[in-house]
Amino acid sequence: MQGPGIPDFDDPAPIAPPTKLADAASTLIGWMKWGGLIGAVGALVAAGIMMAVGRRNRNNMAVEGAMALPWVVGGLALILGATSIVGWLI
């Protein structure tokens, strides 16, 4: 339902680009996902180190390391579920 004076446009389904462009896009997205996963592993290791080092006499560092864990897990969820989220929104 469109209001007066608003043109009625259809919503076409996404169409894959030509083969070479689709391959390049898939490669780029794969690299970004790989980089994100490597970054997340590094962040988990860094949070663990902060928690281990901050165990004695540096409890603020341990707290900061523990507070980083939900952010890292949230980032991982976004990285791994990005295509599903975009597909759901479309």
C-alpha positions as CSV (number, residue, x, y, z in Angstrom):
1,M,0.0,0.0,0.0
2,Q,1.5,3.2,-1.1
3,G,0.3,6.7,-0.2
4,P,-0.7,9.3,-2.8
5,G,2.1,10.5,-4.9
6,I,4.5,7.7,-3.9
7,P,5.5,5.4,-6.8
8,D,5.1,1.7,-6.3
9,F,8.5,-0.1,-6.7
10,D,8.8,-3.8,-6.6
11,D,11.5,-5.4,-4.4
12,P,13.5,-7.7,-6.6
13,A,15.5,-10.6,-5.2
14,P,19.3,-10.2,-5.0
15,I,21.0,-11.5,-8.2
16,A,24.6,-12.7,-8.1
17,P,27.0,-10.6,-10.1
18,P,29.1,-12.1,-12.9
19,T,31.2,-15.1,-12.0
20,K,34.6,-13.3,-11.5
21,L,33.1,-10.6,-9.4
22,A,31.2,-13.1,-7.3
23,D,34.4,-15.1,-6.8
24,A,36.3,-12.0,-5.8
25,A,33.5,-10.9,-3.3
26,S,33.5,-14.4,-1.8
27,T,37.2,-14.4,-1.4
28,L,37.2,-10.9,0.2
29,I,34.5,-11.9,2.7
30,G,36.3,-15.2,3.4
31,W,39.5,-13.2,4.2
32,M,37.6,-10.8,6.4
33,K,36.0,-13.7,8.3
34,W,39.4,-15.4,8.7
35,G,40.9,-12.2,10.0
36,G,38.1,-11.7,12.4
37,L,38.4,-15.2,13.8
38,I,42.2,-14.8,14.2
39,G,41.6,-11.5,16.0
40,A,39.0,-13.1,18.3
41,V,41.4,-15.9,19.2
42,G,44.0,-13.3,20.0
43,A,41.6,-11.3,22.1
44,L,40.6,-14.4,24.1
45,V,44.3,-15.2,24.7
46,A,44.9,-11.6,25.7
47,A,42.0,-11.7,28.1
48,G,43.2,-14.9,29.6
49,I,46.7,-13.5,30.1
50,M,45.2,-10.4,31.7
51,M,43.2,-12.5,34.1
52,A,46.2,-14.7,34.9
53,V,48.7,-11.8,35.4
54,G,46.1,-9.8,37.3
55,R,45.3,-12.5,39.8
56,R,47.7,-11.1,42.4
57,N,48.1,-7.5,43.3
58,R,46.7,-6.3,40.0
59,N,43.0,-7.2,40.4
60,N,41.9,-4.4,38.2
61,M,43.8,-6.0,35.3
62,A,42.0,-9.3,36.0
63,V,38.7,-7.6,36.1
64,E,39.4,-5.9,32.7
65,G,40.3,-9.2,31.2
66,A,37.1,-10.8,32.5
67,M,35.0,-7.9,31.3
68,A,36.5,-8.4,27.8
69,L,35.2,-11.9,27.4
70,P,31.5,-11.0,26.7
71,W,32.7,-8.5,24.1
72,V,34.9,-11.1,22.4
73,V,32.1,-13.7,22.4
74,G,29.6,-11.1,21.1
75,G,32.1,-10.3,18.3
76,L,32.5,-13.9,17.5
77,A,28.7,-14.3,17.3
78,L,28.5,-11.5,14.8
79,I,31.4,-12.8,12.7
80,L,30.0,-16.3,12.6
81,G,26.4,-15.2,12.1
82,A,26.8,-12.3,9.8
83,T,25.5,-13.9,6.7
84,S,22.5,-15.3,8.6
85,I,21.7,-11.9,10.1
86,V,21.9,-10.1,6.7
87,G,19.8,-12.9,5.1
88,W,17.2,-12.4,7.9
89,L,17.1,-8.7,7.5
90,I,16.6,-8.9,3.7
